[in-house]
Amino acid sequence: MSGADMKLVVVGAAGRMGQTLIRTIHAMTGARVFAAVERPGSPFVGRDAGEIAGLGPIGVPVTDKPLEAFVDAEGVLDFTSPAASVEFSVLSAQARIVHVIGTTGCSESDEEKFKAAGRHARIVKSGNMSLGVNLLGVLTEQAARALGPDSWDIEILEMHHKHKVDAPSGTALLLGQSAAKGRDIDLAEQSVRVRDGHTGARPTGTIGFATLRGGSVIGEHSVILSGEGEQVTLSHSATDRSIFARGAVTAALWARDRKPGFYSMLDVLGLS
């Protein structure tokens, strides 16, 4: 591992997650805020990233030129939007640095582009960067394998704040993928996302999703396995956004000396 602090760029620096990342990097050993990026035309361009995040000045002005920021950096932390993350992955590949992606709502086509960027960059992507959720995914896979589809139904319930734009959440889909892996089925073919009206009986072997939105909830997820006369619930509650930020910094530090590739938090945490 290189001795000096890892030089990290925060993109979407003025957003809720961007500010959390700046504060978290500042508080963790082994990394420092090297640059902060916002979109062109943002009123935050030129302002000190530390001041925006409530730390006071840290001597890092916000820029709207990501490539210039990436060229001399070692890693990028990215919780932006699918289109922006795809653009940043191309720049990360050009700069041959680490790119940690916590963005959710990405399409299959976006995922293919991230994998392509992993030929030159070290991409770490996850629907959730927290240790607890990734462990929950492993437990969900084990439970789904042990409790068979003939007599056990799986439902995934999630709730987030009213500003979240994608549904089901990236974490709910991550948990759905874990359950599908445990059952050796294709999630896309076996998931039920919406129920409305006269739906008929629940199809055997499907994985259901329920989405709740409201208030300032950071993230609540439950995997409910219902059998005849008994029910098992595995759940995780996020009470502070900094758990995702700490996970992202941990991922960047882990990927620093890895070969180019496309990794997940399960790789970072040794759970894969």
Phi, psi and chi 1 to 4 in degrees:
 res  aa     phi    psi   chi1   chi2   chi3   chi4
   1 MET       -  133.6  176.9   62.8   70.0      -
   2 SER   -61.5  146.5  -43.1      -      -      -
   3 GLY   -75.3  -40.9      -      -      -      -
   4 ALA   -71.6  159.3      -      -      -      -
   5 ASP   -58.2  139.3  -75.5   -9.3      -      -
   6 MET   -70.9  130.5 -173.2  173.1 -176.0      -
   7 LYS   -86.0  108.8  -63.4 -173.6  -73.7 -171.3
   8 LEU  -110.8  141.1  -63.3  176.9      -      -
   9 VAL  -104.2  132.6 -178.5      -      -      -
  10 VAL  -103.1  120.2  174.8      -      -      -
  11 VAL   -98.5  153.2  -67.7      -      -      -
  12 GLY    64.5   40.0      -      -      -      -
  13 ALA   -62.2  -27.1      -      -      -      -
  14 ALA   -90.8   -8.4      -      -      -      -
  15 GLY   -74.2  173.8      -      -      -      -
  16 ARG   -55.9  -46.8  -88.4 -168.8  -56.5  -94.7
  17 MET   -74.6  -36.2 -154.8   48.8 -138.4      -
  18 GLY   -59.3  -45.6      -      -      -      -
  19 GLN   -63.0  -40.9  -67.9  179.8   42.0      -
  20 THR   -62.6  -41.4  -56.1      -      -      -
  21 LEU   -61.4  -44.1  -74.0  164.0      -      -
  22 ILE   -60.7  -46.7  -69.6  164.6      -      -
  23 ARG   -64.1  -39.2  -70.0 -167.9  -64.5  -87.8
  24 THR   -69.7  -45.2  -58.5      -      -      -
  25 ILE   -59.0  -43.0  -64.0  165.2      -      -
  26 HIS   -59.9  -32.1 -161.3   69.0      -      -
  27 ALA   -90.1  -16.3      -      -      -      -
  28 MET   -95.7  147.1  -75.3  176.2   72.5      -
  29 THR   -83.0  149.5   53.6      -      -      -
  30 GLY    95.3   -4.4      -      -      -      -
  31 ALA  -145.1  156.3      -      -      -      -
  32 ARG  -144.7  155.1   66.9 -177.2  173.0   94.3
  33 VAL   -75.4  109.7 -179.8      -      -      -
  34 PHE   -92.3  -35.9  175.9   72.4      -      -
  35 ALA  -155.7  158.1      -      -      -      -
  36 ALA  -135.0  132.5      -      -      -      -
  37 VAL  -120.9  136.3  174.8      -      -      -
  38 GLU  -129.3  166.1 -100.1  -62.3  -27.8      -
  39 ARG   -70.1  152.2   64.5  175.6   71.5   85.2
  40 PRO   -56.1  137.9  -24.9   32.8      -      -
  41 GLY    90.3   -7.3      -      -      -      -
  42 SER   -65.8  138.7  162.8      -      -      -
  43 PRO   -67.1  -10.8   21.2  -30.3      -      -
  44 PHE   -88.1  -11.4  -64.1   99.4      -      -
  45 VAL   -60.0  130.7  171.4      -      -      -
  46 GLY    95.0  -19.9      -      -      -      -
  47 ARG   -81.1  158.2  -73.4 -176.4   53.4 -169.5
  48 ASP   -73.7  128.7 -171.8  -74.9      -      -
  49 ALA   -60.9  -36.3      -      -      -      -
  50 GLY   -65.6  -39.1      -      -      -      -
  51 GLU   -65.9  -40.7  -72.7 -172.0  -27.8      -
  52 ILE   -60.9  -37.3  -68.3  167.7      -      -
  53 ALA   -86.6    0.9      -      -      -      -
  54 GLY    83.1   15.9      -      -      -      -
  55 LEU   -92.3  -17.5  -72.2  172.4      -      -
  56 GLY    88.9  170.4      -      -      -      -
  57 PRO   -62.0  137.1    5.4   -7.8      -      -
  58 ILE  -122.3    5.6   57.6  171.4      -      -
  59 GLY    77.0   23.3      -      -      -      -
  60 VAL  -122.8   99.7  177.8      -      -      -
  61 PRO   -75.0  142.6   23.5  -27.3      -      -
  62 VAL   -70.3  133.5  174.6      -      -      -
  63 THR  -117.5  159.0  177.3      -      -      -
  64 ASP  -111.7   20.8   57.9    4.0      -      -
  65 LYS  -119.2   86.3  -63.2 -178.4  171.7   59.0
  66 PRO   -62.0  -41.0   14.6  -24.9      -      -
  67 LEU   -60.8  -41.9 -174.2   56.7      -      -
  68 GLU   -59.2  -38.4  -73.8  179.7   16.9      -
  69 ALA   -69.6  -38.7      -      -      -      -
  70 PHE   -71.9  -34.7  -70.9   18.2      -      -
  71 VAL   -56.9  -41.5  165.0      -      -      -
  72 ASP   -99.5    1.9  -64.5  -43.6      -      -
  73 ALA   -90.7  175.3      -      -      -      -
  74 GLU  -113.2  -19.2  -66.8  173.0  -87.7      -
  75 GLY  -161.0  157.4      -      -      -      -
  76 VAL  -125.6  133.7 -179.2      -      -      -
  77 LEU  -109.7  124.4  -55.9 -176.1      -      -
  78 ASP  -135.8  106.1  173.7    5.0      -      -
  79 PHE  -122.7   64.9  -70.1   73.2      -      -
  80 THR  -107.9 -115.9   56.2      -      -      -
  81 SER  -129.1  160.2   67.5      -      -      -
  82 PRO   -53.3  -48.0  -30.5   37.0      -      -
  83 ALA   -62.5  -43.1      -      -      -      -
  84 ALA   -66.0  -42.0      -      -      -      -
  85 SER   -63.4  -37.0  -68.5      -      -      -
  86 VAL   -63.0  -45.7  167.1      -      -      -
  87 GLU   -60.4  -45.3  -78.3 -176.5   38.1      -
  88 PHE   -64.6  -32.8  -67.6  138.1      -      -
  89 SER   -66.5  -34.3   73.0      -      -      -
  90 VAL   -65.0  -43.8  173.1      -      -      -
  91 LEU   -67.0  -38.0  -59.4 -178.6      -      -
  92 SER   -63.5  -38.5  -62.2      -      -      -
  93 ALA   -65.9  -40.8      -      -      -      -
  94 GLN   -62.2  -40.7  -73.7  174.0   11.9      -
  95 ALA   -83.6  -11.2      -      -      -      -
  96 ARG    56.8   49.1  -65.0  176.6 -177.4  -96.1
  97 ILE  -118.9 -176.2   57.0  176.7      -      -
  98 VAL   -82.5  137.7  172.2      -      -      -
  99 HIS  -131.9  110.1 -175.4 -177.1      -      -
 100 VAL   -97.2  120.4  177.9      -      -      -
 101 ILE  -115.1  115.2  -54.5  170.6      -      -
 102 GLY  -108.2    8.3      -      -      -      -
 103 THR   -66.0  138.1  -56.2      -      -      -
 104 THR  -114.9  171.6   59.5      -      -      -
 105 GLY    82.3   16.8      -      -      -      -
 106 CYS   -79.9  145.6  -60.3      -      -      -
 107 SER   -85.9  171.1   68.0      -      -      -
 108 GLU   -58.1  -40.3  -75.5  -67.4  -43.1      -
 109 SER   -63.3  -41.0  158.4      -      -      -
 110 ASP   -60.5  -44.8  -63.0  -27.1      -      -
 111 GLU   -60.9  -38.5  -62.7  -70.8  -14.9      -
 112 GLU   -62.3  -39.2  -70.5  -53.0  -45.3      -
 113 LYS   -67.0  -37.1  -72.1  169.7 -175.2  158.8
 114 PHE   -65.0  -41.0  -64.0  138.6      -      -
 115 LYS   -63.9  -39.2  -75.3  173.2 -176.5  154.4
 116 ALA   -63.0  -41.8      -      -      -      -
 117 ALA   -62.6  -28.9      -      -      -      -
 118 GLY   -67.6   -5.6      -      -      -      -
 119 ARG   -71.1  -26.2  -69.3 -158.7  -75.7  -88.3
 120 HIS  -121.5  -32.2  -60.0  -67.0      -      -
 121 ALA   -96.1  167.5      -      -      -      -
 122 ARG  -103.9   97.5  -62.3 -178.1  -75.1  -68.9
 123 ILE   -93.2  127.0  -53.5  -84.3      -      -
 124 VAL  -118.3  116.5 -177.5      -      -      -
 125 LYS  -126.8  136.0 -178.2  169.8 -171.2  -58.7
 126 SER  -151.2  147.4  176.7      -      -      -
 127 GLY   -70.2  -13.5      -      -      -      -
 128 ASN  -157.5  130.8 -168.7  -58.8      -      -
 129 MET   -93.3    0.8  -65.1  -80.4  164.5      -
 130 SER   -84.4  148.1   88.2      -      -      -
 131 LEU   -62.2  -44.7  172.0   58.3      -      -
 132 GLY   -61.3  -43.3      -      -      -      -
 133 VAL   -68.0  -38.3  160.1      -      -      -
 134 ASN   -67.9  -34.9  -78.6  -81.6      -      -
 135 LEU   -66.7  -40.3  179.6   59.9      -      -
 136 LEU   -58.3  -38.2  178.9   61.5      -      -
 137 GLY   -61.2  -42.4      -      -      -      -
 138 VAL   -64.8  -43.2  172.6      -      -      -
 139 LEU   -65.7  -37.5  -63.0  173.1      -      -
 140 THR   -63.1  -43.0  -62.8      -      -      -
 141 GLU   -60.3  -44.1 -177.5 -175.4  -23.6      -
 142 GLN   -64.0  -43.3  -69.5  174.7  -17.7      -
 143 ALA   -65.9  -41.9      -      -      -      -
 144 ALA   -64.1  -35.0      -      -      -      -
 145 ARG   -71.0  -40.2 -173.8  174.1  -68.3  124.7
 146 ALA   -75.4  -34.3      -      -      -      -
 147 LEU  -106.0   99.0  -53.7  173.9      -      -
 148 GLY   -68.8  159.8      -      -      -      -
 149 PRO   -69.2  -20.1   23.1  -31.5      -      -
 150 ASP   -67.3  -33.7  -66.4  -20.7      -      -
 151 SER  -124.2   -1.3   48.3      -      -      -
 152 TRP  -127.5  126.5  -69.8   83.9      -      -
 153 ASP  -100.0  144.8  -60.2  -43.5      -      -
 154 ILE  -114.7  126.7  -59.8  177.0      -      -
 155 GLU  -125.3  139.0  -67.1  -75.5  -54.0      -
 156 ILE  -116.1  121.2  -63.9  168.4      -      -
 157 LEU  -112.3  130.4  174.9   66.0      -      -
 158 GLU  -137.0  147.4   60.4  103.2  -23.6      -
 159 MET  -135.2  136.2 -179.0  164.3 -173.9      -
 160 HIS  -136.8  171.3  -77.7   82.3      -      -
 161 HIS   -61.1  161.3   54.3   86.4      -      -
 162 LYS   -69.0  -13.5   63.1  171.7  119.5 -173.8
 163 HIS   -89.0   -9.1  -56.2  -69.7      -      -
 164 LYS   -66.9  134.2 -173.9  162.6  177.8   64.0
 165 VAL   -99.4  -18.2  -64.8      -      -      -
 166 ASP  -111.4  148.3   54.6  -50.7      -      -
 167 ALA  -151.2  141.4      -      -      -      -
 168 PRO   -62.2  163.6  -14.6   27.0      -      -
 169 SER   -63.2  157.8   68.6      -      -      -
 170 GLY   -57.6  -34.4      -      -      -      -
 171 THR   -69.1  -42.6  -57.0      -      -      -
 172 ALA   -59.4  -41.0      -      -      -      -
 173 LEU   -68.5  -37.9  -66.6  171.4      -      -
 174 LEU   -59.2  -43.8  177.9  154.9      -      -
 175 LEU   -68.2  -37.9  -64.8  169.7      -      -
 176 GLY   -61.8  -41.3      -      -      -      -
 177 GLN   -63.4  -39.1  -70.8  -72.4    3.1      -
 178 SER   -62.8  -44.5  -61.6      -      -      -
 179 ALA   -63.8  -43.2      -      -      -      -
 180 ALA   -63.3  -38.1      -      -      -      -
 181 LYS   -64.4  -42.2 -169.5  175.0  170.3 -166.8
 182 GLY   -61.7  -32.2      -      -      -      -
 183 ARG   -95.0   -5.3  -67.7 -121.4  165.5  125.6
 184 ASP    58.3   48.6 -161.4   22.3      -      -
 185 ILE  -127.6  166.9   56.9  173.1      -      -
 186 ASP   -90.9  117.4 -177.0  -59.4      -      -
 187 LEU   -60.3  -41.9 -178.7   65.5      -      -
 188 ALA   -59.5  -37.0      -      -      -      -
 189 GLU   -82.7  -21.6  -70.2  176.0    8.4      -
 190 GLN  -115.5   13.3  -65.0  -74.7  -27.9      -
 191 SER  -102.3  146.1   66.3      -      -      -
 192 VAL  -115.3  111.4  176.8      -      -      -
 193 ARG   -94.3  -30.2  -55.7  -75.9 -174.1   91.8
 194 VAL  -134.8  138.5 -179.9      -      -      -
 195 ARG  -128.8  126.4  -65.6 -169.9 -178.5  102.0
 196 ASP  -156.4  135.2 -173.7   23.1      -      -
 197 GLY    78.9 -157.8      -      -      -      -
 198 HIS   -82.0   94.6 -171.0   84.3      -      -
 199 THR   -90.2  -13.9   58.3      -      -      -
 200 GLY    78.4 -179.3      -      -      -      -
 201 ALA   -67.3  158.0      -      -      -      -
 202 ARG   -70.6  124.3 -173.0 -173.8 -164.8  -76.7
 203 PRO   -63.7  135.5  -15.9   28.2      -      -
 204 THR   -63.4  138.0  -58.9      -      -      -
 205 GLY    85.5   -2.3      -      -      -      -
 206 THR   -82.4  161.4   53.0      -      -      -
 207 ILE  -115.1  117.4  -64.0  171.3      -      -
 208 GLY   -94.3  150.2      -      -      -      -
 209 PHE  -124.5  136.6  -70.1   85.5      -      -
 210 ALA  -127.1  132.9      -      -      -      -
 211 THR  -119.2  124.0  -61.5      -      -      -
 212 LEU  -115.8  143.0  -48.4 -179.5      -      -
 213 ARG  -135.1  136.9  -67.7  -74.6  176.6  -92.3
 214 GLY   170.6  150.4      -      -      -      -
 215 GLY    57.1 -138.1      -      -      -      -
 216 SER  -116.5   21.9   59.6      -      -      -
 217 VAL   -58.7  125.4  176.9      -      -      -
 218 ILE   -77.0  -39.8  -70.8  171.8      -      -
 219 GLY   170.4  119.3      -      -      -      -
 220 GLU  -125.3  128.8  -56.6  -79.7  -23.7      -
 221 HIS  -136.2  133.5  -66.4   87.6      -      -
 222 SER  -133.0  137.4  -64.6      -      -      -
 223 VAL  -107.6  115.5  179.2      -      -      -
 224 ILE  -108.0  120.1  -56.6  161.6      -      -
 225 LEU  -108.4  114.0  -61.1  103.5      -      -
 226 SER  -111.4  122.2  -67.1      -      -      -
 227 GLY  -114.9 -174.2      -      -      -      -
 228 GLU   -73.3  111.2  -70.9  -61.5  -36.5      -
 229 GLY    80.4    2.6      -      -      -      -
 230 GLU  -154.2  158.8   59.7 -179.2  -31.7      -
 231 GLN  -145.0  138.4 -176.2  169.3  -59.7      -
 232 VAL  -117.8  129.0  174.9      -      -      -
 233 THR  -121.9  125.7  -57.9      -      -      -
 234 LEU  -109.5  126.3  -56.1  169.4      -      -
 235 SER  -141.0  159.3   62.0      -      -      -
 236 HIS  -140.6  137.5  178.9  -87.2      -      -
 237 SER  -124.0  125.1  178.7      -      -      -
 238 ALA   -98.6  122.1      -      -      -      -
 239 THR  -108.5   -4.4   53.7      -      -      -
 240 ASP  -152.5  125.9 -174.1  -16.0      -      -
 241 ARG   -58.8  -21.2 -122.5  174.6 -134.6  100.4
 242 SER   -64.9  -18.6   65.9      -      -      -
 243 ILE   -62.9  -35.4   62.5  171.2      -      -
 244 PHE   -72.4  -38.1  -47.9  125.6      -      -
 245 ALA   -66.9  -43.5      -      -      -      -
 246 ARG   -63.0  -39.9  -78.3 -162.9  -60.4  -85.5
 247 GLY   -61.8  -40.6      -      -      -      -
 248 ALA   -66.2  -41.8      -      -      -      -
 249 VAL   -66.1  -42.3  177.2      -      -      -
 250 THR   -58.5  -41.5  -58.4      -      -      -
 251 ALA   -63.8  -42.6      -      -      -      -
 252 ALA   -63.2  -44.6      -      -      -      -
 253 LEU   -63.7  -38.6  -69.2  167.2      -      -
 254 TRP   -64.0  -41.9  175.1   87.5      -      -
 255 ALA   -79.4  -12.1      -      -      -      -
 256 ARG   -52.0  -43.3 -168.7 -179.6 -164.6 -178.7
 257 ASP  -108.5   16.6  -66.0  -29.9      -      -
 258 ARG   -86.2  164.7  -67.3  -70.8 -176.1  -75.8
 259 LYS   -72.5  157.2  -67.4 -169.4  178.5   82.8
 260 PRO   -53.8  144.5  -26.8   34.9      -      -
 261 GLY   169.3  179.7      -      -      -      -
 262 PHE  -115.2  111.7 -177.4   79.5      -      -
 263 TYR  -118.6  166.3  -58.2   99.1      -      -
 264 SER  -123.8  173.9   77.3      -      -      -
 265 MET   -64.5  -24.9  -82.2  -54.8  -78.7      -
 266 LEU   -63.9  -35.1  -65.4  179.2      -      -
 267 ASP   -65.8  -45.8  -62.0  -49.0      -      -
 268 VAL   -59.8  -41.4  175.7      -      -      -
 269 LEU   -90.6   -0.1  -61.5  167.8      -      -
 270 GLY    70.9   26.6      -      -      -      -
 271 LEU  -103.8   -2.5  -63.6  169.0      -      -
 272 SER   -76.6      -   56.1      -      -      -
